Amino acid sequence: MSECIAGRAKAPNALTITDKEFFYGHKACAGCGGSVAVRLIMKVLGERTFTVVPAGCISAVGFMYPQLCFTNNALISTFAGTASMMSGIAAGAKALGLKDFQVLGIAGDGGTADIGLQALSGAIDRRDKVIFVCYDNEAYMNTGIQKSGLTPLGAKTTTTPAGRNIRGSRTRKKNMFEIVAANGIDYAATASVGYIPDFLNKINKAKFVDGTSYIHVFAPCPTGWGTPTYCTIDLGKDVVDCGLWYLAEYENGEFVLNKNPKEFTSVKDYLSRQGRFRHLKDEDIEQIIRDRDRKWEIIRKSWKTKKN
């Protein structure tokens, strides 16, 4: 993305963002981080947005006949076909001569990191002008809290139960941010509902990208995580502050870190607030901390840090 394009992407804030609502009246669980993310996305992109949503929480709670909770054009895609349907919509709109519109995909863990990965890779390869957002709640929440490719080490789900010998998920979270970057994407970013100004800025930047954009937003799920409904935003902030999630961008072939904490807050405190991690022993938490430290050593050594 060129500097002149980036310059047009002035970040919205509480004073400038619209009062209009484009996603409301949904049936999401109280404290749903995914619905918070969608509401904010739509406020930035506005009514001239074609929205594609695959099977998942947002399609389940946002398309409740006879009520449609999106006020813009929105439809449900096949589970695997979010990005391919976005590509078709973009091509159709171009053929009709439409101007000043956005094509948006909003998918969860499965529709992004697992079942939807192939179609997303194809859209990136074609450089389709679309924005793909993954709302990451770290499991297949809509179908009963099963493990996904984005479930972190040690998390208890219905398919990775916590027992005496195996304590939750035995695999680590896929690094989707770096996976899409390796596909040669035009713009990618990580975000969290705990850092809303940063998230709004990245959605706004994606509007001006002449190619494919991918934004991966961390969105806590009280139902699947075993947390109080009022903790969602705090958890979205804590995961960044303790170093288990980072805020970064990829553009012009470079990784840029948006927030580089001088000291991390307690990983143990973050994990202990969630029912899905309460079975972990000290040695499990120590392993998670070691994994974090190895990742940050790589990040700080090879990524640029954005100067605020």
Secondary structure, DSSP 8 states (H G I E B T S, - for coil): --HHHHHH-----TTTS-S--SB-S----TT-HHHHHHHHHHHHH-SSEEEEE-SSHHHHHHEETTEESBSS-EEE--SS-HHHHHHHHHHHHHHTT--S-EEEEEE-HIIIIITTHHHHHHHHHHT-S-EEEEEE-SSBTTTTSB--TT--TT---SSS-B-SS-BS--S----HHHHHHHTT-SEEEEEETTSHHHHHHHHHHHHT-SS-EEEEEE---HHHHT--GGGHHHHHHHHHHTTSS--EEEETTEEEES---SS---HHHHHHTSGGGTT--HHHHHHHHHHHHHHHHHHHHHSEE---
